[in-house]
Amino acid sequence: MSISDDVCLTGIKGFDDYLGGVPRGSLIVIMGHPGAGKTTFAAKFLYEGARRFGERGLYIGFGEPERKFKKFMKDLGMDFEVLEREGMIKLVTLPAIASRDAAEMLTETVVRTVNGFRPKRLVIDNLPAVVDVLGDVAGRAFLRTTLYNILTREDITAIVISDMYRGEKRLVIPSVEVVADGVIVMKAEVRGGMIVRKLIIEKMKGKRMPVVEVPFSLVKGEGVIVFAPPLTYEIPAPRFTSSIKLKCESLHRALGPIYVGSQIVICTPIGMALPPEAIIPFLKAVVEEGIKVLMISLTNPSISMWCRIENPARKYGVDMSKLRDLIEIMSFNPAAYSVTKLMSTIIAEVESRKPDVLVLHGLEALNTLCPPREFMSFYLNIITRFRKMSLTTIYMVSSNITDEISLMVNAGDIVLAVSAPTTIRGGYSVRIDILKSYLGEPRAVFTDQLKECLGKESFR
């Protein structure tokens, strides 16, 4: 997305993709309870404006010491000291004075600093000390006469931060939406012992929004990430010219092609791991084709997942040194995260490590912990996002295919259902039902038919 004369991109991941930025020269009011993330959102707007788009930013804050602001933002990946030295950012802090002189002092400071620094972006954080004294009428007059005049004359895009009283919907600046071009409400609610953050776009002139309430998260190294649902028309088709071929001809014929960008759902009986006949052909493909894999488990620690891979890999002669170079395993406890925080953490790891294939293991844990609607919202948002990224993703869930996970199954491009072991032809065998694939019709394969794909056993 490129910058234009009419649009001011915030630089906030997910927000610009969804909204397309904000109108240049507009006044945006961000409201929310203390701790909701308002200052972080506004700081990111200034920081990315200077760093990515070459636009000077001016921050005027009340009460909070400048060094405290810089330290907190640096922990979130925004180093304002560097941009200050480069002359791209100016920070001004004022005492929180509750007197009628506050408006005059603020006006004088804004006008003098704007005229001297010539910013293209402005943040005022926040106005309770002034507005508590001035009241609604004078507060709106300040916004209209001072800020609007400056914005119009200098073509400055401004964010004004305003508190909402805890436990109430009443604003510190009542009726502020009357004078603002855009109004964004940021909420942080405690749900199930976790903080759940939501961003509500109540007003944005010139913008059409199919969804006005979207989750967001404060992420170390990123500041703010907004998780607006990706629109389906933006999603590319899988790469039909590129595919992953499993190193087992009979399995490949039954399953069909695995195009790059495919979303694969694998359901196994509760407590059962995938049989080696299904694992080894994939591991051999990883080693021979140099496929970079990121595996994230929500139920087992990394060392446990490595044992599940390493034991059959060693037994059947897969090169372990290459495998360890190509596969990275991480583990997250879903009970320690809100759904939004877990989603942001997974996406951040994917974007940082850039795997060719992502394996999400243990989704049944999240399904158990979350209400059905929250779980499906997580799943549909994440599967749509990975489709948009053309990231081949394998979702592993220990569950029978029931109405509870039917939507999850229906959303996949390839769906495999693994049955419990049974005795067949003098030995054990596991039935793998290929319920959905690019071949069109359902098929089934038994693991005893795939044993030739394992190759000669090796006990090195």
Backbone torsions as a table, in degrees:
resi	resn	phi	psi	omega
1	MET	NA	127.0	-176.4
2	SER	-104.7	154.7	-179.8
3	ILE	-78.4	148.1	-179.8
4	SER	-135.4	173.6	-178.3
5	ASP	-68.1	-28.8	-175.3
6	ASP	-96.6	-14.6	-173.9
7	VAL	-120.3	136.5	174.9
8	CYS	-110.5	109.5	178.5
9	LEU	-76.5	135.0	-178.9
10	THR	-77.1	-27.6	-174.1
11	GLY	82.2	3.1	-179.5
12	ILE	-86.2	123.0	-175.7
13	LYS	-59.4	126.9	178.4
14	GLY	92.6	-32.5	-177.7
15	PHE	-73.8	-48.2	-179.4
16	ASP	-68.3	-36.2	177.4
17	ASP	-60.4	-37.2	-176.8
18	TYR	-82.0	-48.5	-172.4
19	LEU	-98.2	-17.2	-177.3
20	GLY	76.1	25.1	-177.4
21	GLY	84.0	-171.8	178.7
22	VAL	-120.3	157.0	179.6
23	PRO	-60.8	130.9	179.6
24	ARG	-65.2	139.8	-179.1
25	GLY	81.8	10.1	-177.0
26	SER	-92.5	163.9	174.8
27	LEU	-108.9	115.2	-178.9
28	ILE	-110.1	127.0	177.0
29	VAL	-103.2	126.7	175.9
30	ILE	-109.5	121.9	-176.1
31	MET	-120.0	153.5	177.4
32	GLY	169.2	169.9	177.2
33	HIS	-70.9	156.9	174.8
34	PRO	-55.7	134.0	180.0
35	GLY	87.3	4.3	-177.2
36	ALA	-77.5	-17.2	179.8
37	GLY	110.8	13.1	-176.7
38	LYS	-62.2	-48.2	-178.1
39	THR	-65.3	-37.9	178.9
40	THR	-64.1	-42.3	177.9
41	PHE	-60.0	-48.6	-177.7
42	ALA	-66.8	-38.4	178.7
43	ALA	-64.3	-39.9	178.1
44	LYS	-63.2	-38.4	176.8
45	PHE	-57.8	-44.9	179.1
46	LEU	-72.1	-44.9	-174.3
47	TYR	-63.1	-49.7	-179.7
48	GLU	-70.6	-31.1	175.7
49	GLY	-59.3	-42.5	179.5
50	ALA	-76.3	-45.2	-173.3
51	ARG	-72.2	-44.1	-172.5
52	ARG	-98.5	-33.0	-172.1
53	PHE	-112.8	1.8	176.0
54	GLY	64.9	31.8	-179.5
55	GLU	-111.0	125.5	-179.8
56	ARG	-64.1	143.8	-179.7
57	GLY	-127.7	139.3	179.7
58	LEU	-118.2	126.2	177.9
59	TYR	-114.1	123.0	175.7
60	ILE	-117.4	114.1	-176.3
61	GLY	-120.4	157.7	179.3
62	PHE	-114.8	131.4	168.4
63	GLY	86.0	-56.2	-173.3
64	GLU	-71.7	128.1	178.9
65	PRO	-60.3	146.9	-177.7
66	GLU	-61.5	-41.1	-178.6
67	ARG	-64.1	-35.7	178.6
68	LYS	-67.4	-41.8	177.6
69	PHE	-60.9	-46.9	-177.7
70	LYS	-63.5	-42.4	-178.2
71	LYS	-64.6	-45.0	-179.3
72	PHE	-62.2	-43.3	-178.5
73	MET	-70.5	-33.6	177.8
74	LYS	-65.5	-35.8	176.5
75	ASP	-63.0	-26.4	179.3
76	LEU	-94.4	7.5	175.1
77	GLY	96.9	13.6	-178.8
78	MET	-119.1	105.9	-178.7
79	ASP	-94.8	93.6	-177.2
80	PHE	-74.6	-23.5	-178.9
81	GLU	-63.6	-39.6	178.9
82	VAL	-62.4	-46.4	-178.8
83	LEU	-68.9	-31.2	174.8
84	GLU	-63.1	-46.2	-179.7
85	ARG	-62.0	-32.4	179.8
86	GLU	-80.8	-3.5	179.5
87	GLY	77.1	18.1	-178.3
88	MET	-96.5	-19.6	-178.7
89	ILE	-131.5	140.6	173.3
90	LYS	-129.3	128.7	179.3
91	LEU	-110.8	128.7	178.2
92	VAL	-126.7	124.0	177.4
93	THR	-114.6	136.1	-179.0
94	LEU	-120.8	149.4	176.1
95	PRO	-68.2	148.5	179.6
96	ALA	-80.6	83.5	-176.8
97	ILE	-92.6	124.4	178.7
98	ALA	-100.3	73.7	177.7
99	SER	-146.7	168.0	-178.7
100	ARG	-71.6	-11.2	175.7
101	ASP	-77.4	-12.0	-175.7
102	ALA	-63.4	-43.3	-178.8
103	ALA	-63.7	-41.2	179.7
104	GLU	-65.9	-41.0	178.9
105	MET	-64.7	-42.0	179.8
106	LEU	-64.3	-45.9	-179.8
107	THR	-59.9	-46.1	-179.0
108	GLU	-63.2	-41.7	-179.3
109	THR	-65.1	-46.1	-179.5
110	VAL	-61.1	-49.6	-176.6
111	VAL	-63.3	-46.9	-177.6
112	ARG	-64.2	-44.7	-177.4
113	THR	-69.9	-40.2	178.9
114	VAL	-62.7	-44.4	-179.3
115	ASN	-64.7	-32.2	-178.3
116	GLY	-85.2	-38.7	-173.7
117	PHE	-92.6	-27.2	-179.9
118	ARG	56.6	58.6	179.8
119	PRO	-78.9	160.8	170.9
120	LYS	-103.9	-13.3	179.2
121	ARG	-133.6	141.3	-176.3
122	LEU	-137.0	136.3	173.4
123	VAL	-127.1	130.3	172.6
124	ILE	-115.4	119.8	-171.7
125	ASP	-135.8	108.4	-18.3
126	ASN	-127.4	-168.7	-167.6
127	LEU	-111.0	11.2	-175.1
128	PRO	-61.4	-36.8	-178.2
129	ALA	-62.7	-35.3	179.7
130	VAL	-80.8	-47.1	-172.2
131	VAL	-71.7	-30.2	176.8
132	ASP	-58.1	-31.1	179.2
133	VAL	-88.0	-43.2	-174.5
134	LEU	-74.2	-34.7	-175.7
135	GLY	84.6	-179.0	-172.7
136	ASP	-63.0	-50.7	-173.5
137	VAL	-63.6	-50.2	-178.3
138	ALA	-67.5	-34.9	178.3
139	GLY	-62.7	-45.9	177.9
140	ARG	-66.5	-33.8	178.2
141	ALA	-64.7	-39.4	177.4
142	PHE	-61.6	-46.3	-179.7
143	LEU	-61.1	-42.4	-175.3
144	ARG	-73.7	-52.8	-171.9
145	THR	-74.7	-42.6	-176.6
146	THR	-84.4	-60.4	-174.9
147	LEU	-66.4	-46.9	-177.2
148	TYR	-61.6	-39.4	178.2
149	ASN	-62.1	-42.7	-179.9
150	ILE	-67.3	-45.9	-177.8
151	LEU	-61.1	-44.0	-178.1
152	THR	-66.1	-42.4	-175.8
153	ARG	-73.5	-40.9	-172.8
154	GLU	-101.4	-1.5	-178.7
155	ASP	57.5	47.7	-179.4
156	ILE	-100.4	137.1	173.8
157	THR	-97.2	125.2	-171.6
158	ALA	-122.5	145.1	170.2
159	ILE	-118.2	126.2	174.9
160	VAL	-112.0	127.4	-178.4
161	ILE	-96.7	134.0	179.5
162	SER	-136.1	136.9	178.9
163	ASP	-78.8	151.6	165.5
164	MET	-109.1	141.0	179.5
165	TYR	-67.4	134.6	-178.5
166	ARG	-57.8	127.7	178.1
167	GLY	84.1	-1.2	179.7
168	GLU	-128.0	164.5	174.7
169	LYS	-99.1	-4.7	-177.8
170	ARG	-72.1	137.5	-177.2
171	LEU	-92.4	154.4	172.4
172	VAL	-63.1	-33.0	175.1
173	ILE	-114.4	90.0	-179.0
174	PRO	-61.4	146.0	176.1
175	SER	63.1	22.8	-177.8
176	VAL	-66.2	-25.1	-178.9
177	GLU	-63.4	-16.8	179.7
178	VAL	-66.6	-36.0	-175.1
179	VAL	-102.5	-6.3	-177.3
180	ALA	-94.3	148.8	174.2
181	ASP	-80.1	-28.7	178.9
182	GLY	-143.8	145.2	178.1
183	VAL	-130.8	122.3	177.8
184	ILE	-120.8	127.0	177.2
185	VAL	-106.4	127.8	179.0
186	MET	-111.7	126.7	-177.3
187	LYS	-121.2	142.4	173.6
188	ALA	-128.4	107.5	-177.4
189	GLU	-110.2	146.6	174.8
190	VAL	-92.2	119.2	-178.7
191	ARG	-135.2	119.3	-178.1
192	GLY	61.9	32.0	-179.4
193	GLY	80.5	1.5	-179.1
194	MET	-116.6	150.5	176.3
195	ILE	-84.0	123.7	177.5
196	VAL	-112.0	123.4	-175.7
197	ARG	-108.8	135.3	178.1
198	LYS	-134.7	144.7	179.0
199	LEU	-116.7	124.3	-177.0
200	ILE	-116.0	118.3	178.4
201	ILE	-91.2	97.6	-176.9
202	GLU	-79.7	-25.3	-176.8
203	LYS	-160.5	136.7	173.5
204	MET	-157.7	104.5	-175.3
205	LYS	-59.7	133.7	176.0
206	GLY	79.8	8.6	-178.2
207	LYS	-121.9	138.9	173.1
208	ARG	-104.3	128.4	-175.2
209	MET	-124.8	111.0	178.0
210	PRO	-67.0	-28.5	177.6
211	VAL	-131.1	125.3	-176.7
212	VAL	-98.4	-16.6	179.9
213	GLU	-114.8	117.1	-177.5
214	VAL	-132.9	146.4	177.6
215	PRO	-74.8	153.3	173.4
216	PHE	-145.0	168.5	-178.8
217	SER	-145.7	148.0	171.8
218	LEU	-92.0	119.9	-170.7
219	VAL	-124.8	131.2	177.5
220	LYS	-61.0	130.7	-179.3
221	GLY	88.9	-14.3	-179.1
222	GLU	-121.2	-28.7	-174.6
223	GLY	87.2	-86.8	-179.0
224	VAL	-128.6	135.4	169.8
225	ILE	-126.4	128.1	179.2
226	VAL	-101.8	135.9	-175.5
227	PHE	-113.2	60.6	173.7
228	ALA	-67.6	139.3	-178.9
229	PRO	-59.1	125.6	176.3
230	PRO	-61.5	141.3	-179.9
231	LEU	-82.1	138.7	-172.1
232	THR	-65.3	-29.0	-178.2
233	TYR	-72.1	-10.6	177.8
234	GLU	-87.4	-7.3	-172.1
235	ILE	-86.6	124.8	178.5
236	PRO	-75.9	159.1	173.8
237	ALA	-71.7	156.3	173.6
238	PRO	-55.4	155.4	-178.4
239	ARG	-78.2	94.5	-176.2
240	PHE	-69.5	-12.0	178.1
241	THR	-90.8	-5.9	-178.0
242	SER	-136.0	131.5	-177.7
243	SER	-146.9	162.2	175.8
244	ILE	-101.1	123.3	179.9
245	LYS	-106.8	118.9	178.5
246	LEU	-66.0	145.1	-177.7
247	LYS	-83.8	60.0	177.1
248	CYS	-161.7	105.0	-171.5
249	GLU	-62.2	-41.4	-178.7
250	SER	-67.2	-36.8	176.7
251	LEU	-69.9	-39.1	179.1
252	HIS	-64.2	-40.5	179.1
253	ARG	-65.6	-38.2	-179.4
254	ALA	-72.4	-38.8	-175.1
255	LEU	-84.0	-34.3	-175.9
256	GLY	86.5	-173.9	-176.2
257	PRO	-70.4	147.9	171.8
258	ILE	-112.4	91.6	-177.5
259	TYR	-71.0	147.4	177.0
260	VAL	-60.8	129.5	-177.0
261	GLY	98.8	-2.2	179.7
262	SER	-69.3	149.2	176.4
263	GLN	-110.8	117.0	-170.2
264	ILE	-114.9	127.8	177.8
265	VAL	-110.7	127.5	177.9
266	ILE	-121.5	118.9	178.4
267	CYS	-106.2	126.8	178.1
268	THR	-120.8	154.0	174.8
269	PRO	-58.7	150.1	-177.7
270	ILE	-59.7	128.1	178.3
271	GLY	86.1	-0.1	-177.0
272	MET	-108.9	133.7	175.8
273	ALA	-88.9	163.9	176.4
274	LEU	-64.7	140.2	178.0
275	PRO	-69.9	154.1	-178.5
276	PRO	-59.5	-29.3	179.5
277	GLU	-61.5	-24.0	177.7
278	ALA	-94.0	-28.6	-176.0
279	ILE	-81.7	-46.7	-172.0
280	ILE	-60.1	-43.8	178.5
281	PRO	-58.7	-34.1	178.0
282	PHE	-71.2	-44.2	-179.6
283	LEU	-63.9	-37.7	177.0
284	LYS	-64.7	-39.0	177.4
285	ALA	-64.3	-39.5	178.4
286	VAL	-58.4	-48.0	-176.9
287	VAL	-69.7	-46.7	-173.9
288	GLU	-73.0	-31.8	-177.5
289	GLU	-103.0	-0.8	177.8
290	GLY	66.2	41.8	-178.2
291	ILE	-82.4	124.3	179.3
292	LYS	-86.1	122.8	-174.2
293	VAL	-119.8	134.4	169.9
294	LEU	-114.5	121.6	177.8
295	MET	-111.8	129.2	177.9
296	ILE	-122.1	120.5	179.6
297	SER	-106.7	138.4	176.9
298	LEU	-103.6	4.2	-177.9
299	THR	-128.9	-25.6	-174.1
300	ASN	-126.2	145.7	175.1
301	PRO	-67.5	161.8	-176.1
302	SER	-58.1	-41.0	-177.0
303	ILE	-64.3	-35.2	177.7
304	SER	-66.6	-41.1	179.4
305	MET	-67.0	-36.1	178.0
306	TRP	-64.2	-38.5	178.4
307	CYS	-62.2	-39.1	179.5
308	ARG	-64.0	-30.7	179.8
309	ILE	-87.3	-44.6	-170.2
310	GLU	-68.7	-40.6	-176.5
311	ASN	-60.7	-53.7	177.2
312	PRO	-67.7	-32.0	-180.0
313	ALA	-63.3	-45.8	178.2
314	ARG	-64.5	-41.8	-177.0
315	LYS	-60.8	-36.0	-175.3
316	TYR	-108.8	22.1	166.9
317	GLY	76.1	23.1	175.5
318	VAL	-77.0	136.8	-178.2
319	ASP	-66.0	105.8	-175.0
320	MET	-70.1	-33.1	-179.5
321	SER	-64.1	-42.3	177.6
322	LYS	-68.5	-38.2	-178.3
323	LEU	-62.7	-41.2	179.8
324	ARG	-68.8	-27.3	176.2
325	ASP	-73.1	-27.4	-172.1
326	LEU	-100.8	-22.4	-177.4
327	ILE	-111.8	127.6	174.2
328	GLU	-117.3	133.7	-176.9
329	ILE	-119.7	131.8	177.3
330	MET	-127.6	159.7	179.7
331	SER	-137.9	133.8	176.3
332	PHE	-127.8	137.9	175.5
333	ASN	-87.5	109.7	-175.7
334	PRO	-64.6	-19.1	178.4
335	ALA	-73.0	-13.3	-178.6
336	ALA	-96.8	2.5	-176.3
337	TYR	-131.2	148.8	163.4
338	SER	-73.8	163.3	-179.4
339	VAL	-58.7	-43.9	-179.2
340	THR	-65.2	-42.1	179.8
341	LYS	-65.4	-40.6	178.1
342	LEU	-63.4	-43.1	179.2
343	MET	-62.0	-44.0	-179.0
344	SER	-66.1	-36.4	179.9
345	THR	-66.5	-44.4	179.2
346	ILE	-63.1	-46.1	-178.9
347	ILE	-63.7	-40.3	179.2
348	ALA	-63.2	-39.9	178.5
349	GLU	-66.5	-40.5	178.7
350	VAL	-63.4	-45.8	-178.2
351	GLU	-68.4	-30.2	179.4
352	SER	-74.8	-42.0	-173.4
353	ARG	-93.6	-19.8	175.7
354	LYS	49.6	60.6	179.0
355	PRO	-75.4	161.7	171.0
356	ASP	-80.9	-33.5	-179.8
357	VAL	-133.8	134.2	174.1
358	LEU	-110.7	133.6	174.4
359	VAL	-115.4	116.8	175.2
360	LEU	-101.6	111.0	-173.7
361	HIS	-108.8	141.3	173.9
362	GLY	82.9	31.3	-179.8
363	LEU	-64.0	-16.9	178.1
364	GLU	-63.3	-27.1	178.5
365	ALA	-65.9	-45.3	178.6
366	LEU	-66.8	-37.3	178.3
367	ASN	-62.1	-34.8	179.1
368	THR	-75.0	-38.6	-175.3
369	LEU	-76.5	-30.3	-172.3
370	CYS	-102.2	151.5	168.3
371	PRO	-59.4	148.6	-176.4
372	PRO	-51.3	-41.4	-177.4
373	ARG	-65.3	-40.1	179.6
374	GLU	-67.0	-41.0	179.8
375	PHE	-63.3	-46.0	-178.6
376	MET	-68.3	-32.9	175.6
377	SER	-63.3	-44.3	176.2
378	PHE	-58.4	-50.0	-174.4
379	TYR	-65.3	-47.5	-177.7
380	LEU	-67.0	-36.3	177.7
381	ASN	-67.1	-41.4	-175.5
382	ILE	-76.1	-36.5	179.5
383	ILE	-69.6	-35.9	177.7
384	THR	-67.7	-39.3	179.2
385	ARG	-65.3	-42.4	-179.5
386	PHE	-71.8	-29.9	171.4
387	ARG	-61.8	-44.5	-179.0
388	LYS	-63.1	-32.5	178.9
389	MET	-82.4	-3.9	-174.8
390	SER	55.7	39.9	179.5
391	LEU	-98.2	118.5	175.9
392	THR	-65.8	122.7	-173.8
393	THR	-130.2	135.1	176.8
394	ILE	-112.3	120.8	179.3
395	TYR	-104.1	118.8	-177.7
396	MET	-110.0	125.9	-178.3
397	VAL	-136.5	130.8	175.7
398	SER	-88.6	97.9	-176.8
399	SER	-171.0	148.9	169.0
400	ASN	-74.6	153.0	178.7
401	ILE	-76.3	104.8	-179.4
402	THR	-126.1	178.3	177.6
403	ASP	-59.9	-25.8	-177.6
404	GLU	-62.4	-36.4	-178.7
405	ILE	-117.6	15.6	-176.5
406	SER	-61.9	-37.5	179.7
407	LEU	-66.2	-37.0	177.0
408	MET	-61.5	-43.9	179.9
409	VAL	-65.7	-44.3	-177.2
410	ASN	-64.0	-27.5	-176.8
411	ALA	-78.8	-12.2	-178.2
412	GLY	-81.3	156.0	174.6
413	ASP	-84.0	-37.3	178.2
414	ILE	-127.7	130.8	-177.3
415	VAL	-129.0	124.1	177.6
416	LEU	-117.5	135.1	175.4
417	ALA	-119.6	116.8	-178.0
418	VAL	-95.0	132.4	180.0
419	SER	-96.2	165.5	176.4
420	ALA	-67.0	151.8	-179.5
421	PRO	-59.9	145.8	177.2
422	THR	-138.6	156.9	178.0
423	THR	-83.5	127.4	-178.3
424	ILE	-151.6	137.5	178.1
425	ARG	49.4	44.3	175.0
426	GLY	79.1	6.8	178.4
427	GLY	-153.2	-175.1	179.3
428	TYR	-87.0	154.7	174.7
429	SER	-152.5	150.6	177.9
430	VAL	-117.1	131.2	178.3
431	ARG	-88.1	129.6	175.2
432	ILE	-113.5	109.6	177.9
433	ASP	-87.8	122.0	176.3
434	ILE	-94.8	90.5	-172.8
435	LEU	-75.4	-26.3	-175.4
436	LYS	-149.7	132.5	177.7
437	SER	-160.0	178.0	178.6
438	TYR	-75.2	-9.5	177.3
439	LEU	-74.9	-21.1	174.7
440	GLY	103.7	-52.5	-175.1
441	GLU	-102.3	148.3	177.5
442	PRO	-63.1	147.4	177.4
443	ARG	-140.8	170.5	177.1
444	ALA	-141.9	148.2	176.8
445	VAL	-140.8	143.6	178.2
446	PHE	-103.3	143.5	-174.9
447	THR	-67.0	-25.9	178.7
448	ASP	-67.0	-19.7	176.6
449	GLN	-80.5	-11.9	-175.0
450	LEU	-104.5	1.9	-173.4
451	LYS	-62.5	-28.6	179.0
452	GLU	-65.9	-19.5	-179.9
453	CYS	-76.6	-15.6	-177.7
454	LEU	-72.6	-26.5	-178.7
455	GLY	77.9	-174.2	-179.0
456	LYS	-69.7	131.5	179.8
457	GLU	-67.1	144.2	179.0
458	SER	-133.2	133.2	-178.9
459	PHE	-117.9	41.2	-179.4
460	ARG	-66.6	NA	NA
